[in-house]
Amino acid sequence: MLETVLAAARAGEQQSLEHLIELCAIPSVSAQPAHARDIRHASLWLSEHLRDIGLRADMRETAGNPIVYAEWRHPDPTRPTVLIYGHYDVQPPEPIEAWTSDPFTPTVRDGYLYARGASDNKGQFMAHVCAVESWMRTTGGLPCSVKFMIEGEEEIGGTHLGEFIARNAALLACDVAVISDSELLSRTQPVITQGLRGLVYLEVEARVATRDLHSGSYGGNVQNPAMALAQILAGLKDAEGRVTVPGFYDDVRVLSVAERAELARLPFSEANIVAETGASMAFGEPEFTVTERRGARPTLEINGIWGGYTGPGSKTVLPATASAKLSCRLVPNQDPATIQARVVDEIRRRCPPGVSLSFLFHGMSAGTLIDLDAPEIRALQAAAQDTYGARPLFALEGGSLPVVLDLQRALGKPIAMLGFGLPEDNIHAPNERFAIECYAHGIEASIRFLDAIGRMPSGRA
């Protein structure tokens, strides 16, 4: 039966591409209020499409953008359940003039589909939709129960998703959740995400006066908040990039020998960093490799700093205030609230007399780690290997994906993360694209995964 479904998927590749083109033509930009109607259009399109292929589907309203929920329940209640996550909202396309073709007029060129959202994330979750469609069209059903949860706020922080998941844990109950919102290493080398870093994001303002001052009249007689803030922030790291905040590394999990060996299989090096960024050299804790620093070590970074006059020409002010935005990427076991408090305490400790500090906090999330020995993750590994012809690599990713932690907390089930995109897909940038070959491989991997899950014992969801 599996080979029959795979053959049907290959025969239907053009139709699958047309579905994706139709969805990518909807400018569902969540960050821009002018596209509010397009957001609803995209959610309505998805609901109707999922119903057309045989699932029960509807739009679940939130205080923000709707979440599309769909399900097909296997008549045998002991069959396992797979929950598939995706997001239909996309990044703003600007600068428009940098695109070769219109971002919302999907264009096939040189084996790629060019459109905003083609890779992030419409193409990746639509691979799962097309896999389900291939099963339904060929056999009239699926090898296991399947649920979809497709949100419309991921690109603006998933504001209401966590609350939706917490309130609907029974509705979303499953044996494994699947997320495809990442990258392959290459067209033939799949990567399964083993873990994600958490995040603390805060803003600090240093203030000295009620207004900007004349530097000739007051310079040398009052503190300069820009100088003070620069000195404070510079002291948060040593010369080799280690964070100096007391207790910052206390709860960092030490990698095992086996974990370090697995990470060493990933072909990331200092040369990669230089080539990808244009930096003259890689920089960071010297006792760890580039790959380990990328996902297994926490960081503290300045994301922006400003104060005083920054316009053209000269204006000799002594600024009243200076501000900076900071972020900490956290590894599993680190508590975001604890780290935030320690960073704030250290900034306050370093603050000189005559400078007052205030803080804004822009959210936090914990890091997550996936159990690679879970049978569902092993099933994903086998499906990926059969599809791509190579054993998947396992990666600790440097970024954060709050939905993973939300699902883990609410459902307590494994999270299987296999991306179908490529590093050169230009996500969040002009000329975003998705390789048609990668789309086809994603559909195949999903078909194989559903088949493997359907042959497992369950009854848990």
C-alpha positions in Angstrom: 0.0 0.0 0.0 2.8 2.4 0.8 4.3 2.1 -2.7 0.9 2.8 -4.2 0.5 6.0 -2.2 4.1 7.1 -3.1 3.4 6.5 -6.8 0.2 8.5 -6.5 2.0 11.4 -4.9 4.6 11.4 -7.7 1.9 11.4 -10.3 0.2 14.3 -8.5 3.3 16.5 -8.1 2.0 19.2 -10.5 -1.4 19.4 -8.7 0.5 19.6 -5.4 2.5 22.5 -6.8 -0.6 24.3 -8.0 -2.1 24.0 -4.5 1.0 25.7 -3.1 1.0 28.4 -5.7 -2.6 29.2 -4.9 -1.8 29.6 -1.2 1.4 31.6 -1.7 -0.6 34.1 -3.8 -2.4 35.2 -0.7 -0.4 38.0 1.0 -0.9 36.8 4.6 1.5 39.2 6.2 0.7 39.2 10.0 2.9 42.1 10.9 1.0 44.6 8.7 -2.6 45.5 9.6 -3.4 46.3 6.0 -3.2 42.6 5.4 -5.8 41.6 8.0 -8.3 40.5 5.3 -5.6 38.5 3.6 -4.9 36.7 6.9 -8.5 35.6 7.0 -8.5 34.7 3.3 -5.5 32.4 3.9 -7.1 30.7 6.9 -10.4 30.3 5.0 -8.5 28.8 2.0 -6.8 26.3 4.2 -10.0 25.3 6.0 -11.8 24.7 2.7 -8.8 22.8 1.2 -8.5 20.5 4.2 -12.2 19.8 4.0 -11.9 19.1 0.2 -9.3 16.4 0.8 -11.6 14.6 3.4 -10.8 16.1 6.8 -13.1 17.9 9.3 -11.7 21.4 9.4 -12.7 24.9 10.7 -11.2 28.2 11.8 -10.8 28.6 15.6 -11.0 32.2 16.6 -8.5 33.8 19.0 -8.0 37.3 20.2 -5.8 37.7 17.2 -5.6 35.7 14.0 -7.6 32.5 13.5 -6.0 29.1 14.0 -7.0 26.5 11.4 -7.8 23.1 13.0 -8.5 19.9 11.1 -8.6 16.2 11.9 -9.3 12.8 10.5 -9.9 10.1 13.1 -9.1 6.5 12.3 -12.0 4.1 12.8 -9.7 2.0 14.9 -9.3 4.0 18.1 -6.1 2.2 19.1 -4.3 3.7 16.1 -1.8 6.5 17.0 -2.5 10.1 16.4 -0.1 12.6 14.7 -0.5 16.4 15.2 1.0 18.5 12.5 1.9 22.2 13.1 2.5 24.9 10.6 1.9 28.7 10.2 0.2 30.4 7.2 1.4 33.9 8.0 4.4 35.3 6.3 7.1 38.0 6.7 6.6 41.4 5.1 8.1 41.3 1.6 10.0 44.6 1.7 12.1 45.8 0.1 9.9 45.0 -2.9 12.4 46.4 -5.4 14.9 43.7 -4.5 12.6 41.0 -5.8 13.2 39.6 -9.3 9.4 38.8 -9.5 6.4 39.9 -7.5 6.5 38.3 -4.0 2.8 37.4 -4.2 2.8 36.3 -7.8 4.3 32.9 -7.3 6.8 32.2 -10.1 8.4 28.9 -11.1 12.0 29.5 -12.2 14.9 27.1 -12.5 13.4 24.4 -10.4 12.2 26.7 -7.6 9.0 28.3 -6.6 9.7 32.0 -5.8 7.2 33.6 -3.5 7.0 35.1 0.0 6.2 32.2 2.3 7.2 29.5 -0.2 9.7 28.0 2.2 8.7 29.7 5.5 6.3 28.1 6.1 3.6 27.4 3.5 5.6 25.0 1.4 6.8 23.0 4.4 3.4 22.4 6.0 1.7 21.9 2.6 4.1 19.0 2.1 2.2 17.3 5.0 -1.2 18.4 3.6 -0.3 16.8 0.2 0.9 13.6 1.9 -2.4 13.3 3.7 -4.2 14.0 0.4 -2.2 11.3 -1.3 -3.3 8.8 1.3 -6.9 9.9 1.2 -7.2 9.9 -2.6 -5.5 6.5 -2.9 -6.9 4.5 0.0 -9.9 6.5 1.2 -8.2 7.0 4.6 -5.0 7.3 6.6 -2.9 4.7 8.4 -3.3 6.7 11.7 -5.3 9.6 13.0 -4.1 13.0 11.9 -4.7 16.5 13.3 -3.5 19.8 11.9 -3.0 23.0 13.8 -2.0 25.9 11.5 -1.6 29.3 13.1 -1.4 32.8 11.7 0.8 34.7 14.2 4.1 32.9 14.1 5.9 35.8 12.4 4.7 38.2 15.2 5.6 35.9 18.1 2.7 33.4 18.1 1.0 35.8 20.6 -2.1 33.7 21.2 -1.0 30.2 20.3 0.3 29.2 23.7 -3.0 30.1 25.3 -4.9 28.1 22.6 -2.7 25.0 23.1 -3.1 25.2 26.9 -6.9 25.5 26.7 -7.3 22.8 24.0 -5.0 20.1 25.3 -7.7 17.5 24.9 -8.5 18.6 21.4 -4.9 18.4 20.4 -4.1 15.2 22.2 -1.7 13.0 20.2 1.1 10.5 20.3 3.6 12.7 18.4 3.6 16.3 17.1 5.4 17.1 13.9 6.9 20.4 13.0 8.6 21.2 9.6 9.8 24.8 9.9 13.6 24.4 9.4 16.2 23.3 6.9 17.9 20.3 5.3 21.7 20.5 5.3 21.5 19.8 1.5 19.0 18.3 -0.9 20.3 14.8 0.1 21.1 15.3 3.8 18.2 15.6 6.2 18.6 17.1 9.7 16.4 16.2 12.7 16.2 18.9 15.3 17.2 17.5 18.7 16.9 20.7 20.7 16.2 24.4 20.5 17.5 27.3 22.6 15.3 29.4 24.8 15.2 33.2 24.9 15.2 36.2 27.2 14.7 39.6 25.6 15.0 42.8 27.5 15.6 46.5 27.0 17.5 48.8 29.3 17.5 52.6 29.4 20.2 54.6 31.2 19.1 58.2 32.2 21.0 61.1 33.5 19.0 64.3 32.7 15.5 65.3 31.8 16.6 66.6 28.4 19.6 66.5 26.1 22.3 68.9 27.3 24.9 71.1 25.7 28.1 69.2 25.8 30.2 72.4 26.1 28.2 73.6 29.1 27.8 70.3 30.9 30.3 67.9 29.5 32.7 66.7 32.2 30.3 67.8 35.0 27.5 65.1 34.7 27.6 61.5 33.7 27.2 60.7 30.0 24.5 57.9 29.8 25.8 56.6 26.5 29.3 56.2 27.9 28.0 54.6 31.1 25.8 52.2 29.3 28.6 51.2 26.9 30.9 50.5 29.9 28.1 48.5 31.6 27.4 46.3 28.6 31.1 45.8 27.7 31.6 44.3 31.1 29.0 41.6 30.6 31.5 39.5 28.5 35.2 38.8 28.8 37.7 39.1 26.0 37.0 35.6 24.8 33.3 35.9 24.7 32.3 34.3 28.0 29.4 35.8 29.8 30.6 37.3 33.1 27.1 37.5 34.8 27.5 35.5 38.0 25.6 32.2 37.9 24.9 32.5 34.1 26.3 29.0 33.4 25.3 27.3 36.6 22.5 25.1 35.1 24.0 24.5 31.7 23.9 20.8 30.9 27.3 19.3 30.1 27.4 17.5 26.7 28.2 13.8 26.8 30.9 12.3 24.7 28.3 10.7 22.4 26.5 14.1 22.0 29.7 15.9 21.1 30.5 13.2 18.6 27.1 13.5 17.0 27.4 17.3 16.8 30.8 16.8 15.2 29.2 15.1 12.3 27.6 18.4 11.3 29.8 20.1 8.7 30.0 23.5 10.4 33.4 25.2 10.9 35.0 28.5 11.4 35.4 28.7 7.7 31.6 28.4 7.3 31.1 31.2 9.7 33.4 33.5 7.7 31.9 32.5 4.4 28.3 32.9 5.5 28.7 36.2 7.4 31.5 38.1 5.8 33.1 38.4 9.3 36.9 38.2 9.3 37.0 35.4 11.9 34.8 33.2 14.1 34.6 34.3 17.8 33.4 32.6 20.9 34.3 30.4 23.9 37.5 28.8 22.7 37.0 25.5 24.5 33.9 24.7 22.4 33.5 24.1 18.7 31.5 26.3 16.4 28.7 23.7 16.3 28.6 23.4 20.1 28.5 27.2 20.5 25.7 27.3 17.9 23.2 25.3 19.9 24.6 23.8 23.1 25.9 27.0 24.7 24.0 30.0 26.0 24.7 33.5 24.7 24.2 37.1 25.6 24.1 39.6 22.8 23.4 43.3 22.2 20.8 43.5 19.5 20.7 47.3 19.3 22.1 50.4 21.1 21.3 54.0 20.7 21.3 57.5 22.3 22.0 61.1 21.6 22.2 62.5 18.1 22.6 60.1 15.2 21.5 62.3 12.2 23.6 63.8 9.5 26.3 66.3 10.4 27.2 67.4 13.9 25.1 68.2 17.0 27.2 68.4 20.1 24.7 67.2 22.7 25.3 65.3 25.9 22.4 62.8 25.7 19.8 62.6 28.4 19.4 58.9 27.8 20.9 55.9 26.1 19.2 52.6 25.5 20.0 49.0 24.4 18.2 45.9 23.5 19.7 42.6 24.8 18.9 39.0 24.2 20.1 35.8 25.9 19.8 32.5 24.1 19.4 29.7 26.7 20.0 26.0 26.6 17.8 23.4 28.2 17.9 23.3 32.0 18.4 27.1 32.2 15.4 28.9 33.7 14.6 32.1 31.8 13.3 34.0 34.8 16.4 33.2 36.8 18.7 34.3 33.9 16.7 37.5 33.4 17.0 38.4 37.1 20.8 37.7 37.1 21.4 39.8 34.0 19.4 42.7 35.5 21.2 42.4 38.8 24.6 42.5 37.2 23.6 45.5 35.0 22.5 47.3 38.2 25.6 46.4 40.0 27.8 47.8 37.3 25.8 51.1 37.0 27.8 54.1 38.2 26.5 56.8 40.5 24.4 59.5 38.8 22.8 57.2 36.3 19.3 55.7 36.8 18.2 52.5 35.0 14.9 51.3 33.8 14.0 48.0 32.1 11.4 46.7 29.7 10.9 43.0 29.3 9.9 41.6 25.9 9.2 37.9 26.7 11.0 34.7 27.5 10.9 31.0 26.7 12.9 28.0 27.9 15.0 25.8 25.8 13.8 22.3 24.7 15.4 18.9 24.2 13.9 16.0 22.3 14.3 12.3 23.4 16.0 10.7 20.3 15.2 7.3 21.7 11.4 7.8 21.5 10.0 5.3 18.9 8.2 8.1 17.1 11.5 9.9 16.6 13.1 6.7 15.4 10.2 6.4 12.9 10.9 9.9 11.6 14.6 9.0 11.3 13.7 5.9 9.2 11.3 7.9 7.0 13.9 10.5 6.3 16.6 8.0 5.6 14.4 6.1 3.1 13.4 9.4 1.4 16.8 11.0 1.1 19.1 8.0 1.1 21.2 9.3 4.0 21.1 8.9 7.7 19.7 12.0 9.3 22.0 14.3 11.3 20.8 15.5 14.7 21.2 19.2 15.4 20.9 21.5 18.4 19.5 24.6 16.8 20.6 28.1 17.9 17.2 29.7 17.5 14.0 29.5 19.5 10.5 28.1 18.7 8.1 28.7 21.6 5.4 26.4 20.1 7.7 23.4 20.9 7.7 24.2 24.6 4.0 24.9 24.6 3.3 21.5 23.0 5.6 19.7 25.4 4.0 21.3 28.4 0.4 20.8 27.3 0.7 17.3 25.7 3.8 15.7 27.1 4.5 13.9 23.8 7.6 13.7 21.5 8.0 16.6 19.1 9.4 15.4 15.7 11.1 18.2 13.8 12.3 17.7 10.3 12.6 20.6 7.9 12.2 20.5 4.1 13.8 23.8 3.2 17.3 24.7 2.2 19.8 27.2 3.7 19.7 29.2 0.5 15.9 29.6 0.4 16.2 33.3 1.4 13.5 33.2 4.1 12.7 36.6 5.6 14.6 38.1 2.6 13.8 39.1 -1.0 13.5 36.3 -3.5 12.4 33.7 -1.0 12.1 30.4 -2.8 11.4 26.7 -2.3 13.0 24.0 -4.4 10.3 21.9 -6.1 12.4 18.8 -5.6 12.4 19.5 -1.8 8.7 19.9 -1.9 8.3 16.5 -3.5 10.8 14.9 -1.0 8.9 16.5 1.9 5.7 14.9 0.7 7.4 11.5 0.4 8.9 11.8 3.9 5.6 12.6 5.4 3.9 9.7 3.6 6.5 7.3 4.9 6.3 8.8 8.4 2.5 8.4 8.6 2.8 4.8 7.4 5.4 4.0 10.1 3.3 5.6 12.9 0.2 3.8 11.7 2.0 0.5 12.4 2.8 1.4 16.0 0.7 0.4 19.0 -1.0 3.3 20.7 -4.4 4.2 22.0 -2.9 7.1 24.0 -4.6 10.0 22.3 
